[in-house]
Amino acid sequence: MCDWAEKTFGPVQDPKALLTRAMLEMDELGEAIDAHDVTEIGKEAADVMILLYRLVDQFGLELDKEVRAKMAINRSRNWSSKGDGTGSHI
């Protein structure tokens, strides 16, 4: 993905531009959720992920590896449910 993006869009000048674009894609994902458009939900979620993969790559990181490491931390924590499908650690 990162190689394709660099060939298609050129090198990243400022990683914050990827964050800004990911936030725009998150807004589009929110619109798709509001519309209950399952096809668009999938596409917009994928756009967000593609941008996140590219963002972490700018710092020499691998998103899959970072997610696995963070999940190990999350699994070791105690959590409080907020009752809406989310929560916070205690």
C-alpha positions in Angstrom: 0.0 0.0 0.0 2.7 2.4 1.0 4.7 1.8 -2.2 1.6 2.3 -4.3 0.7 5.5 -2.5 4.2 6.9 -2.9 4.2 6.1 -6.6 0.7 7.5 -7.0 0.9 10.6 -4.8 4.6 11.2 -4.3 6.6 11.3 -1.1 5.1 12.5 2.0 6.3 16.1 2.7 4.6 16.3 6.1 3.2 13.3 7.9 0.5 15.6 9.5 -1.0 15.8 6.0 -1.8 12.1 6.2 -3.4 12.6 9.6 -5.5 15.5 8.2 -6.6 13.3 5.3 -7.4 10.4 7.6 -9.6 12.7 9.6 -11.5 13.8 6.5 -12.0 10.1 5.6 -13.3 9.5 9.2 -15.9 12.3 8.6 -16.9 10.4 5.4 -17.1 7.2 7.4 -19.4 8.9 9.8 -21.6 10.1 7.0 -21.7 6.5 5.6 -22.7 5.2 9.1 -25.4 7.8 9.4 -26.7 6.7 6.0 -26.5 3.0 7.0 -24.6 2.5 3.7 -22.7 -0.7 4.3 -20.8 -0.6 1.1 -19.5 3.0 1.8 -18.8 2.1 5.4 -16.4 -0.6 4.2 -14.8 1.7 1.6 -14.3 4.6 4.0 -13.0 2.4 6.8 -10.5 1.0 4.3 -9.4 4.6 3.3 -8.8 5.4 6.9 -6.7 2.2 7.4 -4.7 2.9 4.2 -3.8 6.3 5.5 -2.9 5.0 8.9 -0.6 2.3 7.4 1.1 5.0 5.4 1.4 7.4 8.4 3.1 4.9 10.7 5.4 3.8 7.8 6.7 7.4 7.8 8.2 6.7 11.2 9.6 3.2 10.4 6.7 1.5 12.2 4.4 -1.4 11.0 0.8 -0.9 11.9 0.0 -4.6 12.3 2.9 -4.9 14.8 1.8 -1.8 16.7 -1.8 -3.1 17.0 -0.6 -6.5 18.3 1.6 -4.7 20.9 -1.2 -2.4 22.0 -3.7 -5.3 22.2 -1.3 -7.1 24.6 -1.3 -3.9 26.8 -5.1 -3.6 26.5 -5.7 -7.3 27.4 -3.6 -6.8 30.6 -5.6 -3.8 31.8 -8.8 -3.6 33.8 -11.7 -2.0 32.0 -14.8 -0.1 32.8 -17.6 -0.4 30.2 -19.5 2.9 29.4 -22.5 0.8 28.2 -22.3 2.0 24.6 -19.8 -0.5 23.3 -16.8 1.6 24.5 -15.0 1.9 27.7 -11.9 3.1 29.5 -9.2 1.5 31.5 -9.0 1.9 35.2 
